[in-house]
Each structure stands twice: as structure tokens, then as C-alpha cells.
Amino acid sequence: MTSSQQPIVRLEQADCLAFLAALSDASVDVIVTDPAYSGMNEWLQLGNGRIVGQYADKGTEDGKWFQEFQDSEANYGRFLSQCQRVLNPNTGHIYIMFDSYSLLSLGPLVRDYFAVKNLITWDKVHIGMGHYFRRRHEYIIFATTSNKRKLRHQSFPDVWRFKRLHRAPYATQKPVELFQAMIHASAEPGFTVCDPFMGSGSSAIAALKNDCHYLGSDIAADAVQLAQERVAAYQQTGQDILQLKPASLPDEKVFWE
């Protein structure tokens, strides 16, 4: 990609496993993703919130909650195996987000497929729901396909402070800055970034901000439509229609400055 070319963006409605299976071997440089784990909602029973609604109605036409990824060890192993296959063995970096429940139940499996390098804590600044203690953070496992390619530099901290989005247009929408930090640390202009759980496309906007190509999918039709509209608006105007305010803190320097 030259400076005069626009990054290629491909957004699809597809199950994450089917989407990854259709990609060529070693065709992706960086994966950044926030899987829709089922465990926390299924087992911790956090209640009927504004988004969750009736949990039994998840994924239905009238349900308020989206269809989740069944996070059994076997299913998660299939997901990680496909991620390993599509990542370039020389350039591959992967960032996988976890809540506290999925980190304990599934996090150790990542070592079976990748070289785990760091556990990053996302400090969401504003407190959220909780089970006994209320949550103000989530986790990100950073891993690589090899030791050949390092981060952009070695000064990044392992605690990232970006405000969670309050009453965002899409359920569990993550701030663009969170994905910007991942992509800025691991990608170069012209790299291909992939997110098989793209939701409303925050990672797509972050990839464009870093001059990267982007491959994204989501199983929900409304998510894909929203992401398509968001990306088109950003490409035309440079404005993010789903995140109007920055999530970074005004008194802290962000990584990409």
C-alpha cells in the first residue's frame, strides 16, 4: 500500500469460525478481538440490566442481548487453531480480550497455540456491574506466533486507562482507543488486521487510523450494518459516528502521540 492508496476494508456477516476458515493461511498480521463469551452471563447471573434484558431471549429477534460464542474448551480450541493458521508466522501478533470469568476458564488454552507475552489490564476508569465486587477492569492476553517481531518499542505499560463507553449505541461497544493501542503497538502501515468478533466496528476504525487493511466479521446482521455505516462515514468525513467523544483521559498521553 502506497501513501496514495486507501486501506482495504472487508466486513462480513458470518460465524467467527466459518469466517476464519475462509481466510488463507498466513494472510493476517495482527488479530485484535473481543469474543462474546457466554460464561459470565450464563453462570454468574448478573441480573436483568438495560442491555441484557431476558437472558433466555439472547440472539432472538426480540432479544436485547446478542448471540454469544459458546466458550467450551473444545470450541475455544477450534477458534484458537484457526487464529494460529491465518496469522503470518513471521509477523503474527494477537490480542484477545477476557473478562475475569473467561480468563480463568479459557486463558490457559492460549499457550497451547501461541507464545503468550503479556497480560494487559484495561482500567475502564468508571465502575460497572459486579458479582460481589463491582468491575472496573478487563484483561487482554497478548501473544505472538514467534519471537521474530517485537513491539514498535518497549515503553508501553501493561495497564491501559481508557474510559468505558456509557450508554453506547451498540451493546458492549469498546472504545476505539483500546484497539488503537493494540494496533499501534503491533502493526505497521499496510499490515492486515483481523477481528472475527467485530461488533459495531471499533477495531475497524482503529485499523483505519493506523493505515492498515481490515478483515472483520460478526454473526449479527445489525452489527455488520452498523459497522458498514460507521466505516463508510469515517472514510468519507473522518468522523466516528458511534463514538463522538474520546475515551482517553485528557491528563494522560496516549501511546500513539
N, C-alpha and C positions, 0 to 999 in steps of 0.2 A: 504494500500500500504506500503510495507516494503522498506527499502533503496535499496534493490536489484531489485525491480520491476520498470518497466518503466510506466510512466503515460499513460492512455488510451486516445487516440485522435480519435474522430469521426467527420468527415466532410461530410456534405450532401448538395446537390443542392435541395433547397426547398424554398417555400414561408415561411416567418417568422411565420405566424400564423399556417400553416399546420405543420411546424417543431415543434413548441412548443406544439401543440395539441397532437402530437405523444409521447411526453415525459410523464413519470409517475408523479403522484402527489409527491411533496416534494423531487424530485430527484436531485435538483440543490442547491448548497450552495451559489454561487455568480454569478450574471449576470453583465457583462460589455458589453456595446453595443453602437454603433453609428448609429442610424437609418438613412436611406436615405430619409430624409424629402423632400417633394415636394414643400412646401410653398414658400421658399425663391426664388428658381429659377422660379417658376410659376408666382409669383406676383411681385417680385422686378425687374425682367428683367435686370439682371446684364450685359447682352450682350453676344456676341459670343466669348468666350475665347478659349484657346488651348484645354481644355478638353470638355467644354460644346458643342462646335460645334453648329449645328442647334438644338435648344432645342426641337422642334417638332418631331425630329427623335429619341428621347430618348428611350432606350430599344430595338431599332430595330437592325438588323444585321449590318447595315452600320452606325448606330449612334455612336457618340463618348461618349455619356453620358449614364450611366446605368439606368435601370428601377428603379423608386423611389417608396417609400412607401407613399400611399395616406394618408396624415395626416389630415383627418377629425376627429372630436371629437369621432364619433361612431367607426371608425376603430381603432383609438388610444386606445379607451377604451377596445376593444377586445384584443389588444396587451397587455395592462397592466393587464387585467384579467388573461390571460394565464401565464404571468410572475409571478403573485401572486400565481397561482395554482402550478407551478412547483418548486417554491422556498421553501426550507425547512423552516417551521415556527420557528424553533429554531436557525438556523444558517444564514438565508437568508439576504444577502446584495445585493443591486442593484445600479449600476451606469449607468445613461442614459445621453448621450451627446446631447446637444442642440446648435443650432445657435441662434442668438438673435431673429429671427422671430419665430421659433418654441417654444422657451422658453416662449414667451408672449402668444402664441396661445394655447399651449398644456401643458406647465409645470404645471399649477394649477391642472390638472387632476390627476397627480401622487399622490396627497394627498388623493384621493378617494380610493386608493388601498394600499398605503404604508405609513409608518411613515417617512416623509421627515426630514432629519437631517442636511444636509448642501447643499449649492450651491457653487461648486468649480469653479474657473476661470482658464482656461488653457491659459496662456500667450504664444503665439506662437513665440515670440521674433521677427520674421521677419513679416513685414506688408504684407497683402494680398489685394484682391479685396475689393471694398466697394460700398456702396449705400449712397451717400453724404460723410460720414466719412469712411475711409478705415479700414478694420477689422484687428485686431491683436490678437483677443482672441475668445474663445468659452467657453461654460458653460457645467458643469456636475452636474446633480442632484444626490446626494447620499441619499438613503433611505434604510429602513430595514423592515423586516416582524414583528419584535418585538424589545423590549428593552433588550432582554436577552444576546445578544452578542455584545460586544464593538469592537472597532478597536484594532489592535495589540498594539498600545499605543497612547497616547494623544498629541504627539508632532508634528503631521503633519500639515502643513499650508494649507490654503484654496485657495492659488494661486500657481499654478504649472508652472514652466518655462521650457518648452521643445521646441526646435526649430521645426517648421513645416518642413515637407519634401518638398524640392524643386525639381520639375520635377521627382516625384516618379514614379515607374513602373506602379502603379495602381491608377486610379482616386480616389481622396480624401483619399489616404492611410495615416493612422495615425501612428505616431512613436510608436514603441514597448514600450518605456519608459513610455508613457502615461498610457497604460494598466498595466504595471508593478507596477506603483504607486497605482492603484486601487486594484490590486490583492494582492500586498504585504501588504497593509493596512488591508485587509478584509479576506484573505484566510490563511488556514494552509495547510501544505503538505498533499496530499491525498484528498483534497476537490475537488468538481466538479464545474468547471467554464463553463458558457454557454454564447455564443454570437450568437443570431439569425440574425445578420447583419454583418457577419464576414469579408466581403470583401476579401482582399488578405491575411488575417490571422495574422495580427499584434497581436491580442489578444491571438491567439493560441500560438505564440512564447512566449508571456509574461506568459501564464499559464505554459508552459513547464519550463521556467526559475524559476518558483515558485513551481515546483514539484506537479502540480495539473493536474487532469484529465480534459479533454476539450470536449465540445459538441458545434459544430458550424455549421451554415448553411448560404447559400446565394442563392438568386434566379438566379444569373447569372452563367452560366456554366464556363465562362472563369475565374471568381473569384475563384470558387471552385478548378479548375485545378491548378491555380496559388498557392492557399493556400496549396494544397496537395503537390506540388513540393517543396514549401518553408518549410513545416513541415518535409518532408522526408529528405531534405538536412540538416536541423538543427539537426534532430535526429541522422543522420549518421556522421556529421562533427562538430556540434556545431557552425556552421556559418549561419548567416542570409543572404540569397542570395538577399533579396529585400531591406534590409537596411544595407548598408555596413559601414556607419558612425554613431556614437552615436548622439542622439538628445539632450542629456543632456549637460549642459554648463560646461566647464572644471573648472570654478571657483566656482561652487556650488556643495554641497554634495547632492547626490540623496538619496531618502528615504530608500532604501534597503541596504545601506552600513553601 
